[in-house]
Amino acid sequence: MSEELLNMFFDDEFVPHAYLDALFSAIPGATSDGSQSLTNPKNIELMQQRSATLLSHLDFYTSELTNNLETQLTKLRASNSVVSYSYESSNEKKLKPTTRLEYYIDSLSISVQSLNDTVANVTSKVSSLETDSQTTQNLLELTKAKQNLIHVQQALETVKSIVEIAQDTPKTTSKSSRTAPTNAKNATSSLIIQPSQLSAALKVLQDTIKEQVSQRKRTENDTEVDQELMTKIDDLSALMPIFKNLGEFQNVYADFVKNIQGEKEGYLKIKNLDDELFDTVLK
């Protein structure tokens, strides 16, 4: 059955007599009042044919509508049919019927409840992930703090090594001798060194670095850079803040840093490096 034809009859603005007027006015020789058509036998025959066709269509569509209506009524009756029985909560001896429609509604309610539980579970997991994310961030911060503490430990060990070298340097009597900060628990275990002893120890370290730089200049080509040696010089230079406010010791170490940085710059100047790489190594 054509849905388009049926929709025409369900239109709120559909006018039955206007539809018939349009149908019969298509007959050849017809006037607005149809008088001429009724006097012409051929036109009357054509009108009868069209009326018969229209009645046939009406019978067909009426039958189709009736069948569709019966089908829908059957579905409605089926939805109201009993599919199971259960005892009432208030009376265990009385059976309560459950229709198909009630069964479908109960199934839908269970599905909705299951969906709500799933959404709640997902929400809980998302909240847990947010907590885990914060825990991960805290772990990263603790890892960074650990790395910084390791750097501090390495710096203190380097200073300790320098102080121990200075302690082994022969002492000279001087009023400028001082106690090196070694976390000693009492005065008898403190390391007493003089600025001259620290200077001598740093001179040994400076000469060692100078010799290493000279050796690299002789053996390397103009594109090779001993990054490990450069890092060692930078690490020693980074210890300068430790000697801040230590008077003559600060001046001695400042001279040492100036000298080893000069060795580094002289070493890099003979290298054929692009500007970006040169600035990176020089930092």
Secondary structure, DSSP 8 states (H G I E B T S, - for coil): --HHHHHHHH-TT--HHHHHHHHHTTSTT--TTSHHHHT-HHHHHHHHHHHHHHHHHHHHHHHHHHHHHHHHHHHHHHHTSEEEEEE-SS-TTSEEEEEHHHHHHHHHHHHHHHHHHHHHHHHHHHHHHHHHHHHHHHHHHHHHHHHHHHHHHHHHHHHHHHHHHHHHS-----TT-EEE----SSGGG-EEE-HHHHHHHHHHHHHHHHHHHHHHHHHS-TT---HHHHHHHHHHHTTGGGGTT-THHHHHHHHHHHHHHHHHHHHHHTS---HHHHHHHH-
